Every structure is written in C-alpha cells, then in structure tokens.
C-alpha cells in the first residue's frame, strides 16, 4: 500500500456531474446572451428550490437583462441624437434654402425695372395704319357706340311694366 491517502471518489453519479457542468456553462453564457438569460430566469422563477440553490445564477441573469436594457436605451438615445443632428445639419438648411430661393425668385422679378413702353405698342401702331385694319377698327368703334345710344332711346323693361298698369 502506498503511503498516500487514496482519493475519495465523489458520490455523485455521471448524470449529476453533467447537470452541474451544464449549470456552470449557463453562468458564462447568461452574461453574453439575453435569450438564454431570459429562459434560465424563467426556469429559476418557476422552481423556488432551484432558485435558492442557484441564487448567483439568478442574480447573473437579472444583471444581464438589466445591462441589456440599459444598452438598448443608450443606443436609442444615440440614434435619436444622430437623427436630430442630421436633420439640423442637412434637412432644415435644405428646406430653408428652398424657401429662400422660392421667395427670392419672386423678389427678383419685382426688382426688375418696369418697361417704359409696352413691347406690342409699336406693332399695334403699325397695324392700325394699314387700310384694312383701320377700316375694321372704325367699324368696331361704330358698333361699340351704337348699343349705348340704343339703350338711351329704348326704355327699360321695368319702366314699361310700370307704365302698362296705368294705361289699362
């Protein structure tokens, strides 16, 4: 016999040993994967005895989920900041420039000098000197004065209707 003490063998079976190894891997994995942390947490909350025996794993799962939530909130805030920054740097100035160009065009048109004479006036003078257009113009002027003279001579319908009952 050797003077060394014989090594005492664990009284756990192979299944219990593998079960313990699986739980140990969960300790490492719950910090990295929130899906596993959520499932392990649900299992531990379902069995109070298991929760008492693996309290550290339960707390690791809670911490992992809390850290994941904090990271998501941080990423949301950063994304919101970047969206607002891009809107302030690109979108707002583009809208302001478009509005300024639109209003500037109207202002530029109003700033143009007024033409001293109508561009069509020389053409009209030249056409009125031609005999056929002069004749058409005088005929039109004569027709324009006839209806006004006829209206003065012919009594209106309302005055005729008033005169009719007194004549009867």
Wavefront OBJ file of the C-alpha trace (Angstrom):
o trace
v 0.000 0.000 0.000
v 1.161 3.397 -0.755
v 1.612 5.963 1.947
v -0.576 8.384 0.071
v -4.172 8.599 1.012
v -6.500 7.175 -1.509
v -8.505 9.791 -3.277
v -12.077 9.824 -2.170
v -14.423 9.439 -5.009
v -17.323 11.775 -5.333
v -20.638 10.212 -4.561
v -22.282 11.964 -7.465
v -23.313 9.995 -10.471
v -22.355 10.838 -14.041
v -25.747 12.442 -14.751
v -25.460 14.738 -11.747
v -21.935 15.656 -12.782
v -23.058 16.573 -16.326
v -26.007 18.502 -14.911
v -23.606 20.520 -12.779
v -21.378 21.216 -15.801
v -24.402 22.451 -17.773
v -25.341 24.852 -14.991
v -21.750 26.115 -14.874
v -21.841 26.867 -18.619
v -25.025 28.847 -18.031
v -23.089 31.086 -15.628
v -20.790 32.063 -18.503
v -23.414 32.261 -21.231
v -26.106 34.327 -19.481
v -23.806 37.357 -19.445
v -23.460 37.263 -23.232
v -26.835 36.023 -24.486
v -30.010 37.649 -23.210
v -32.218 34.936 -24.722
v -30.532 32.294 -22.562
v -30.671 34.616 -19.559
v -34.418 35.044 -20.073
v -35.019 31.288 -20.323
v -32.844 30.433 -17.309
v -34.534 33.174 -15.295
v -37.967 31.773 -16.194
v -36.880 28.271 -15.093
v -35.424 29.536 -11.839
v -38.523 31.581 -11.032
v -40.730 28.559 -11.711
v -38.899 26.421 -9.125
v -38.249 28.200 -5.784
v -35.928 25.449 -4.506
v -33.745 25.674 -7.612
v -33.758 29.459 -7.290
v -32.458 29.155 -3.705
v -29.746 26.690 -4.681
v -28.604 28.724 -7.707
v -29.113 32.248 -6.399
v -25.891 33.517 -8.025
v -27.090 32.326 -11.441
v -30.455 34.004 -10.832
v -28.713 37.283 -9.982
v -26.412 36.970 -13.029
v -29.478 36.566 -15.272
v -31.148 39.613 -13.720
v -27.961 41.652 -14.127
v -27.558 40.528 -17.740
v -31.115 41.558 -18.621
v -30.733 44.889 -16.824
v -27.442 45.591 -18.646
v -29.017 44.653 -21.973
v -31.937 47.021 -21.324
v -29.536 49.829 -20.409
v -27.539 49.261 -23.612
v -30.696 49.357 -25.712
v -31.799 52.603 -24.050
v -28.336 54.091 -24.651
v -28.402 53.055 -28.309
v -31.878 54.571 -28.694
v -30.673 57.877 -27.238
v -27.616 57.903 -29.512
v -29.775 57.119 -32.548
v -32.206 59.878 -31.648
v -29.319 62.333 -31.229
v -27.838 61.374 -34.609
v -31.247 61.745 -36.312
v -31.745 65.195 -34.804
v -28.201 66.222 -35.668
v -28.597 65.114 -39.292
v -31.942 66.854 -39.513
v -30.418 70.051 -38.128
v -27.380 69.866 -40.407
v -28.993 68.745 -43.647
v -32.793 68.789 -43.730
v -33.538 72.139 -42.073
v -30.979 74.104 -44.141
v -32.222 72.440 -47.341
v -35.813 73.449 -46.558
v -34.701 76.973 -45.660
v -32.683 77.251 -48.884
v -35.613 76.032 -50.967
v -37.934 78.530 -49.274
v -35.399 81.351 -49.758
v -34.948 80.522 -53.448
v -38.715 80.468 -53.942
v -39.193 83.816 -52.229
v -36.016 85.194 -53.805
v -37.376 84.465 -57.276
v -40.500 86.489 -56.536
v -38.397 89.313 -55.128
v -36.046 89.233 -58.130
v -38.982 89.543 -60.531
v -40.289 92.526 -58.576
v -36.822 94.120 -58.647
v -36.677 94.089 -62.443
v -37.100 97.559 -63.957
v -40.509 98.282 -65.408
v -40.553 98.573 -69.158
v -41.057 102.181 -70.288
v -43.479 101.193 -73.007
v -45.461 98.145 -73.904
v -43.461 95.960 -76.314
v -46.536 95.403 -78.503
v -47.347 99.142 -78.847
v -45.179 99.759 -81.964
v -46.699 96.723 -83.661
v -50.236 97.960 -82.863
v -49.455 101.421 -84.299
v -48.083 99.886 -87.460
v -51.128 97.628 -87.883
v -53.646 100.450 -87.324
v -52.033 102.432 -90.136
v -52.728 99.668 -92.647
v -56.004 100.292 -94.527
v -57.814 97.011 -93.817
v -57.108 97.153 -90.065
v -58.022 100.859 -89.936
v -61.347 100.074 -91.619
v -62.032 97.181 -89.185
v -61.147 99.428 -86.251
v -63.526 102.198 -87.333
v -66.328 99.633 -87.884
v -65.735 98.228 -84.416
v -65.738 101.694 -82.861
v -69.047 102.459 -84.623
v -70.618 99.240 -83.302
v -69.401 99.963 -79.797
v -71.176 103.341 -79.726
v -74.479 102.042 -81.203
v -75.588 99.877 -78.246
v -75.028 102.709 -75.763
v -77.141 105.085 -77.898
v -79.854 102.425 -78.309
v -80.023 101.897 -74.555
v -80.685 105.590 -74.016
v -83.519 105.646 -76.584
v -85.251 102.341 -75.628
v -86.960 102.365 -72.213
v -86.047 99.562 -69.836
v -88.371 96.643 -69.264
v -89.104 97.660 -65.689
v -90.260 101.133 -66.782
v -92.563 99.547 -69.421
v -94.091 97.225 -66.847
v -94.844 100.188 -64.568
v -96.415 102.126 -67.445
v -98.646 99.224 -68.530
v -100.909 99.117 -65.424
v -101.551 102.873 -65.506
v -102.508 102.707 -69.215
v -105.037 99.999 -68.563
l 1 2 3 4 5 6 7 8 9 10 11 12 13 14 15 16 17 18 19 20 21 22 23 24 25 26 27 28 29 30 31 32 33 34 35 36 37 38 39 40 41 42 43 44 45 46 47 48 49 50 51 52 53 54 55 56 57 58 59 60 61 62 63 64 65 66 67 68 69 70 71 72 73 74 75 76 77 78 79 80 81 82 83 84 85 86 87 88 89 90 91 92 93 94 95 96 97 98 99 100 101 102 103 104 105 106 107 108 109 110 111 112 113 114 115 116 117 118 119 120 121 122 123 124 125 126 127 128 129 130 131 132 133 134 135 136 137 138 139 140 141 142 143 144 145 146 147 148 149 150 151 152 153 154 155 156 157 158 159 160 161 162 163 164 165 166 167 168
